[in-house]
Amino acid sequence: MDDGIGRLFILRKSVWVSSPLDSGRYEPIAAGDADDELLAIGPRQEGKPRALLRVNAVTGQMIATLYQDDHCDPDVRRVLRHPGTGAISGIDLYRGKLGTVWFDPDCATTQAQLNKVFPG
């Protein structure tokens, strides 16, 4: 905290570097797949729900939009990672009920197969 304002610092090569991400506009969720990358709920956009973004925590630049619902801000409960590589494969989130959004097509296919075998 700096004068009541939250600040984000990133450890780079044993040195803490201040991130330009505005903590009032971005809500960090988890580390990303690459060095210096974060998953964060992005700033508000007029007429749209907030989005889950990949952002560079050192430069403050948006890398990509991972998820944006048509009706509500994402309420991310857990980031799901590939057990072998650690890459982000999906998220668990709450949208009136707990659900999963898969970014990895293989995980989405497996989930669809499981849903057929175990409906509900």
N, CA, C and O of each residue as an XYZ file, in Angstrom:
480
protein
N       0.852     -1.180      0.000
C       0.000      0.000      0.000
C       0.894      1.237      0.000
O       1.921      1.287      0.676
N       0.479      2.214     -0.763
C       1.197      3.476     -0.831
C       0.164      4.587     -0.724
O      -0.590      4.825     -1.668
N       0.120      5.269      0.415
C      -0.905      6.289      0.682
C      -2.311      5.744      0.486
O      -3.180      6.431     -0.053
N      -2.535      4.507      0.925
C      -3.854      3.891      0.827
C      -4.178      3.289     -0.523
O      -5.275      2.764     -0.716
N      -3.255      3.354     -1.455
C      -3.468      2.795     -2.791
C      -2.612      1.544     -2.940
O      -1.400      1.579     -2.729
N      -3.265      0.428     -3.311
C      -2.540     -0.821     -3.501
C      -1.629     -0.746     -4.708
O      -2.022     -0.237     -5.758
N      -0.416     -1.250     -4.563
C       0.543     -1.276     -5.677
C       1.032     -2.693     -5.854
O       1.174     -3.440     -4.885
N       1.287     -3.056     -7.086
C       1.756     -4.384     -7.447
C       3.237     -4.319     -7.787
O       3.677     -3.446     -8.535
N       3.999     -5.254     -7.229
C       5.416     -5.343     -7.537
C       5.710     -6.732     -8.092
O       5.128     -7.722     -7.648
N       6.611     -6.800     -9.061
C       6.987     -8.044     -9.727
C       8.464     -8.303     -9.442
O       9.296     -7.402     -9.555
N       8.781     -9.546     -9.071
C      10.178     -9.913     -8.829
C      10.814    -10.292    -10.160
O      10.441    -11.292    -10.774
N      11.778     -9.486    -10.602
C      12.492     -9.734    -11.854
C      13.986     -9.775    -11.563
O      14.583     -8.776    -11.163
N      14.581    -10.955    -11.772
C      16.017    -11.125    -11.571
C      16.453    -10.615    -10.202
O      17.405     -9.842    -10.090
N      15.748    -11.053     -9.169
C      16.046    -10.733     -7.768
C      15.815     -9.273     -7.388
O      16.268     -8.834     -6.331
N      15.111     -8.509     -8.242
C      14.814     -7.110     -7.940
C      13.305     -6.905     -8.047
O      12.676     -7.350     -9.007
N      12.731     -6.229     -7.053
C      11.297     -5.917     -7.096
C      11.078     -4.701     -7.971
O      11.651     -3.638     -7.733
N      10.234     -4.866     -9.000
C       9.936     -3.805     -9.966
C       8.468     -3.413     -9.814
O       7.598     -4.281     -9.748
N       8.193     -2.134     -9.759
C       6.825     -1.641     -9.645
C       6.083     -1.852    -10.965
O       6.605     -1.531    -12.033
N       4.885     -2.384    -10.890
C       4.054     -2.598    -12.074
C       3.219     -1.356    -12.348
O       2.725     -0.727    -11.412
N       3.053     -0.993    -13.623
C       2.209      0.155    -13.944
C       0.711     -0.162    -13.934
O      -0.106      0.729    -14.168
N       0.339     -1.426    -13.666
C      -1.084     -1.774    -13.630
C      -1.783     -1.010    -12.513
O      -1.325     -1.005    -11.370
N      -2.870     -0.381    -12.845
C      -3.657      0.407    -11.897
C      -4.515     -0.549    -11.077
O      -5.432     -1.175    -11.611
N      -4.222     -0.666     -9.775
C      -4.945     -1.619     -8.922
C      -6.409     -1.233     -8.734
O      -7.212     -2.049     -8.281
N      -6.755     -0.016     -9.073
C      -8.144      0.397     -9.018
C      -8.941     -0.043    -10.242
O     -10.171     -0.065    -10.217
N      -8.234     -0.389    -11.304
C      -8.890     -0.787    -12.553
C      -8.693     -2.264    -12.880
O      -9.548     -2.871    -13.524
N      -7.577     -2.850    -12.445
C      -7.268     -4.248    -12.732
C      -7.287     -5.047    -11.444
O      -6.831     -4.573    -10.403
N      -7.811     -6.251    -11.514
C      -7.852     -7.140    -10.352
C      -7.038     -8.397    -10.682
O      -7.546     -9.291    -11.359
N      -5.781     -8.483    -10.218
C      -4.969     -9.671    -10.504
C      -5.617    -10.932     -9.936
O      -6.122    -10.937     -8.814
N      -5.591    -12.002    -10.734
C      -6.189    -13.280    -10.352
C      -5.114    -14.340    -10.117
O      -5.155    -15.057     -9.117
N      -4.147    -14.438    -11.041
C      -3.125    -15.494    -10.956
C      -1.954    -15.145    -11.859
O      -2.049    -14.258    -12.707
N      -0.854    -15.853    -11.667
C       0.270    -15.745    -12.591
C      -0.135    -16.341    -13.932
O      -0.933    -17.276    -13.991
N       0.414    -15.801    -14.992
C       0.125    -16.313    -16.335
C       1.046    -17.452    -16.712
O       1.702    -18.050    -15.859
N       1.087    -17.743    -17.997
C       1.927    -18.828    -18.505
C       3.373    -18.390    -18.730
O       4.287    -19.207    -18.619
N       3.588    -17.126    -19.041
C       4.923    -16.632    -19.370
C       5.448    -15.739    -18.244
O       4.687    -15.266    -17.399
N       6.759    -15.520    -18.252
C       7.357    -14.587    -17.302
C       6.682    -13.224    -17.455
O       6.350    -12.816    -18.568
N       6.487    -12.545    -16.377
C       5.909    -11.197    -16.333
C       4.428    -11.148    -16.702
O       3.853    -10.062    -16.776
N       3.801    -12.301    -16.934
C       2.395    -12.316    -17.334
C       1.483    -12.584    -16.145
O       1.778    -13.426    -15.296
N       0.372    -11.859    -16.096
C      -0.661    -12.057    -15.080
C      -2.005    -12.285    -15.756
O      -2.245    -11.822    -16.871
N      -2.873    -13.007    -15.060
C      -4.281    -13.016    -15.421
C      -4.930    -11.988    -14.522
O      -4.701    -11.980    -13.313
N      -5.735    -11.126    -15.102
C      -6.375    -10.068    -14.328
C      -7.747     -9.770    -14.897
O      -7.969     -9.855    -16.105
N      -8.665     -9.418    -14.007
C      -9.945     -8.898    -14.451
C      -9.660     -7.464    -14.891
O      -9.130     -6.663    -14.121
N     -10.013     -7.154    -16.125
C      -9.672     -5.857    -16.698
C     -10.593     -4.737    -16.276
O     -11.558     -4.951    -15.541
N     -10.288     -3.538    -16.747
C     -11.077     -2.366    -16.372
C     -12.492     -2.420    -16.950
O     -12.769     -3.161    -17.893
N     -13.355     -1.638    -16.376
C     -14.737     -1.557    -16.864
C     -14.757     -0.927    -18.251
O     -13.979     -0.023    -18.554
N     -15.669     -1.429    -19.088
C     -15.897     -0.887    -20.425
C     -17.375     -0.527    -20.503
O     -18.228     -1.318    -20.099
N     -17.674      0.622    -21.003
C     -19.069      1.052    -21.054
C     -19.914      0.065    -21.864
O     -19.602     -0.250    -23.012
N     -20.989     -0.412    -21.234
C     -21.929     -1.293    -21.910
C     -21.502     -2.748    -21.999
O     -22.198     -3.552    -22.619
N     -20.363     -3.108    -21.389
C     -19.864     -4.484    -21.446
C     -19.429     -4.939    -20.058
O     -18.993     -4.130    -19.239
N     -19.552     -6.248    -19.797
C     -18.961     -6.774    -18.567
C     -17.433     -6.729    -18.642
O     -16.859     -6.668    -19.729
N     -16.794     -6.758    -17.495
C     -15.332     -6.813    -17.453
C     -14.854     -8.135    -18.034
O     -15.604     -9.112    -18.057
N     -13.617     -8.171    -18.503
C     -13.055     -9.354    -19.138
C     -11.885     -9.902    -18.330
O     -11.226     -9.167    -17.594
N     -11.638    -11.196    -18.476
C     -10.436    -11.818    -17.920
C      -9.350    -11.683    -18.976
O      -9.505    -12.159    -20.100
N      -8.247    -11.028    -18.609
C      -7.191    -10.695    -19.558
C      -5.863    -11.334    -19.190
O      -5.592    -11.621    -18.024
N      -5.051    -11.547    -20.198
C      -3.625    -11.794    -20.011
C      -2.971    -10.427    -20.135
O      -3.166     -9.743    -21.140
N      -2.203    -10.016    -19.142
C      -1.533     -8.718    -19.179
C      -0.062     -8.882    -18.821
O       0.313     -9.777    -18.064
N       0.755     -8.008    -19.376
C       2.160     -7.966    -19.010
C       2.262     -7.069    -17.783
O       1.993     -5.870    -17.856
N       2.648     -7.649    -16.671
C       2.678     -6.916    -15.403
C       3.796     -5.889    -15.348
O       3.746     -4.975    -14.525
N       4.810     -6.017    -16.209
C       5.929     -5.077    -16.194
C       5.628     -3.857    -17.061
O       5.947     -2.730    -16.683
N       5.008     -4.086    -18.235
C       4.723     -2.969    -19.138
C       3.307     -2.426    -18.978
O       3.031     -1.290    -19.365
N       2.405     -3.233    -18.408
C       1.007     -2.840    -18.287
C       0.199     -3.086    -19.546
O      -0.983     -2.748    -19.594
N       0.812     -3.666    -20.561
C       0.134     -3.905    -21.837
C      -0.747     -5.145    -21.775
O      -0.369     -6.158    -21.186
N      -1.936     -5.055    -22.392
C      -2.812     -6.218    -22.514
C      -2.239     -7.137    -23.588
O      -1.843     -6.683    -24.662
N      -2.199     -8.430    -23.287
C      -1.706     -9.425    -24.241
C      -2.871    -10.038    -25.011
O      -2.832    -10.144    -26.237
N      -3.909    -10.440    -24.276
C      -5.065    -11.079    -24.922
C      -6.245    -11.110    -23.960
O      -6.078    -11.052    -22.742
N      -7.437    -11.202    -24.533
C      -8.643    -11.440    -23.740
C      -8.853    -12.939    -23.678
O      -8.970    -13.590    -24.717
N      -8.904    -13.501    -22.470
C      -9.135    -14.931    -22.301
C     -10.619    -15.264    -22.236
O     -11.067    -16.273    -22.782
N     -11.381    -14.399    -21.559
C     -12.798    -14.703    -21.367
C     -13.563    -13.421    -21.097
O     -13.117    -12.556    -20.342
N     -14.734    -13.314    -21.734
C     -15.647    -12.218    -21.426
C     -17.066    -12.721    -21.623
O     -17.428    -13.165    -22.713
N     -17.864    -12.652    -20.575
C     -19.251    -13.089    -20.621
C     -20.094    -11.993    -21.281
O     -19.714    -10.822    -21.291
N     -21.226    -12.389    -21.824
C     -22.121    -11.413    -22.440
C     -22.903    -10.594    -21.417
O     -23.361     -9.492    -21.718
N     -23.057    -11.142    -20.189
C     -23.979    -10.527    -19.240
C     -23.377    -10.072    -17.914
O     -23.905     -9.153    -17.287
N     -22.284    -10.694    -17.473
C     -21.775    -10.337    -16.145
C     -20.249    -10.417    -16.087
O     -19.608    -11.096    -16.889
N     -19.689     -9.696    -15.106
C     -18.248     -9.743    -14.865
C     -17.855    -11.154    -14.455
O     -18.646    -11.840    -13.807
N     -16.650    -11.611    -14.813
C     -16.234    -12.954    -14.422
C     -15.951    -13.046    -12.921
O     -15.245    -12.211    -12.356
N     -16.507    -14.058    -12.301
C     -16.276    -14.354    -10.892
C     -15.432    -15.623    -10.856
O     -15.946    -16.719    -10.630
N     -14.121    -15.459    -11.082
C     -13.211    -16.599    -11.204
C     -12.948    -17.193     -9.834
O     -12.535    -16.494     -8.909
N     -13.193    -18.494     -9.714
C     -12.974    -19.191     -8.447
C     -11.652    -19.951     -8.435
O     -11.031    -20.114     -7.385
N     -11.221    -20.422     -9.630
C      -9.976    -21.197     -9.694
C      -9.449    -21.181    -11.118
O     -10.218    -21.255    -12.076
N      -8.136    -21.083    -11.251
C      -7.474    -21.203    -12.542
C      -7.019    -22.649    -12.676
O      -6.353    -23.181    -11.787
N      -7.379    -23.282    -13.782
C      -7.047    -24.687    -14.009
C      -5.823    -24.773    -14.915
O      -5.764    -24.125    -15.960
N      -4.857    -25.574    -14.506
C      -3.597    -25.700    -15.257
C      -3.358    -27.145    -15.679
O      -3.771    -28.085    -15.000
N      -2.689    -27.299    -16.806
C      -2.324    -28.619    -17.299
C      -1.374    -29.261    -16.292
O      -0.400    -28.633    -15.877
N      -1.649    -30.517    -15.888
C      -0.813    -31.132    -14.848
C       0.635    -31.349    -15.275
O       1.518    -31.402    -14.419
N       0.901    -31.476    -16.563
C       2.269    -31.710    -17.026
C       3.035    -30.435    -17.313
O       4.196    -30.301    -16.926
N       2.386    -29.492    -17.995
C       3.082    -28.282    -18.430
C       2.843    -27.074    -17.533
O       3.630    -26.127    -17.539
N       1.771    -27.103    -16.770
C       1.419    -25.959    -15.933
C       0.722    -24.841    -16.702
O       0.384    -23.811    -16.120
N       0.501    -25.035    -18.012
C      -0.161    -24.013    -18.833
C      -1.625    -23.866    -18.416
O      -2.268    -24.839    -18.021
N      -2.130    -22.671    -18.507
C      -3.529    -22.411    -18.170
C      -4.411    -23.135    -19.184
O      -4.289    -22.932    -20.392
N      -5.298    -23.982    -18.669
C      -6.174    -24.751    -19.558
C      -7.637    -24.354    -19.414
O      -8.446    -24.656    -20.291
N      -7.992    -23.677    -18.316
C      -9.378    -23.255    -18.117
C      -9.549    -22.534    -16.802
O      -8.592    -22.304    -16.063
N     -10.795    -22.181    -16.526
C     -11.131    -21.526    -15.260
C     -12.444    -22.091    -14.737
O     -13.335    -22.457    -15.503
N     -12.538    -22.151    -13.429
C     -13.820    -22.391    -12.765
C     -14.343    -21.019    -12.390
O     -13.610    -20.195    -11.843
N     -15.608    -20.774    -12.685
C     -16.186    -19.498    -12.328
C     -17.644    -19.667    -11.937
O     -18.278    -20.683    -12.220
N     -18.142    -18.655    -11.289
C     -19.517    -18.670    -10.811
C     -20.343    -17.752    -11.700
O     -20.052    -16.562    -11.827
N     -21.388    -18.326    -12.322
C     -22.340    -17.566    -13.144
C     -23.750    -18.017    -12.752
O     -24.473    -18.591    -13.566
N     -24.128    -17.759    -11.520
C     -25.394    -18.267    -11.017
C     -25.254    -19.676    -10.482
O     -26.015    -20.091     -9.607
N     -24.295    -20.408    -10.998
C     -23.882    -21.715    -10.508
C     -22.428    -21.900    -10.934
O     -21.940    -21.227    -11.842
N     -21.748    -22.824    -10.262
C     -20.343    -23.061    -10.567
C     -20.222    -23.753    -11.919
O     -20.938    -24.718    -12.188
N     -19.337    -23.276    -12.756
C     -19.117    -23.878    -14.068
C     -17.660    -23.766    -14.461
O     -16.868    -23.116    -13.779
N     -17.314    -24.400    -15.558
C     -15.941    -24.398    -16.053
C     -15.927    -23.899    -17.484
O     -16.778    -24.274    -18.291
N     -14.958    -23.051    -17.796
C     -14.697    -22.621    -19.162
C     -13.319    -23.152    -19.517
O     -12.330    -22.848    -18.849
N     -13.266    -23.958    -20.586
C     -11.992    -24.544    -21.016
C     -11.414    -23.737    -22.165
O     -12.127    -23.400    -23.110
N     -10.122    -23.423    -22.089
C      -9.401    -22.761    -23.172
C      -8.670    -23.806    -24.010
O      -8.420    -23.594    -25.196
N      -8.333    -24.926    -23.394
C      -7.649    -26.030    -24.070
C      -8.708    -26.907    -24.744
O      -9.561    -27.465    -24.054
N      -8.673    -27.042    -26.076
C      -9.689    -27.818    -26.781
C      -9.745    -29.283    -26.349
O     -10.824    -29.877    -26.337
N      -8.607    -29.872    -25.995
C      -8.603    -31.272    -25.543
C      -9.358    -31.412    -24.223
O     -10.093    -32.380    -24.028
N      -9.183    -30.461    -23.327
C      -9.909    -30.487    -22.048
C     -11.401    -30.299    -22.280
O     -12.216    -30.948    -21.624
N     -11.765    -29.416    -23.206
C     -13.183    -29.193    -23.518
C     -13.811    -30.464    -24.080
O     -14.947    -30.791    -23.735
N     -13.093    -31.185    -24.937
C     -13.592    -32.439    -25.510
C     -13.773    -33.482    -24.420
O     -14.800    -34.159    -24.372
N     -12.788    -33.615    -23.547
C     -12.871    -34.568    -22.440
C     -14.054    -34.235    -21.534
O     -14.784    -35.131    -21.107
N     -14.245    -32.942    -21.239
C     -15.369    -32.525    -20.397
C     -16.703    -32.888    -21.044
O     -17.616    -33.362    -20.367
N     -16.814    -32.667    -22.348
C     -18.054    -32.999    -23.062
C     -18.331    -34.504    -23.007
O     -19.477    -34.923    -22.841
N     -17.285    -35.307    -23.145
C     -17.448    -36.763    -23.054
C     -17.888    -37.180    -21.658
O     -18.771    -38.025    -21.514
N     -17.284    -36.597    -20.632
C     -17.672    -36.893    -19.251
C     -19.109    -36.478    -18.969
O     -19.844    -37.192    -18.287
N     -19.511    -35.314    -19.498
C     -20.883    -34.840    -19.301
C     -21.907    -35.803    -19.908
O     -22.999    -35.972    -19.365
N     -21.558    -36.431    -21.032
C     -22.471    -37.409    -21.657
C     -22.613    -38.652    -20.772
O     -23.712    -39.181    -20.604
N     -21.492    -39.111    -20.211
C     -21.503    -40.316    -19.388
C     -22.134    -40.052    -18.021
O     -22.840    -40.896    -17.470
N     -21.858    -38.845    -17.485
C     -22.370    -38.481    -16.155
C     -23.209    -37.208    -16.267
O     -22.753    -36.136    -15.869
N     -24.431    -37.310    -16.803
C     -25.242    -36.099    -16.958
C     -25.574    -35.453    -15.607
O     -25.816    -36.131    -14.609
N     -25.573    -34.120    -15.618
C     -25.906    -33.360    -14.414
C     -24.772    -33.298    -13.430
O     -24.908    -32.690    -12.368
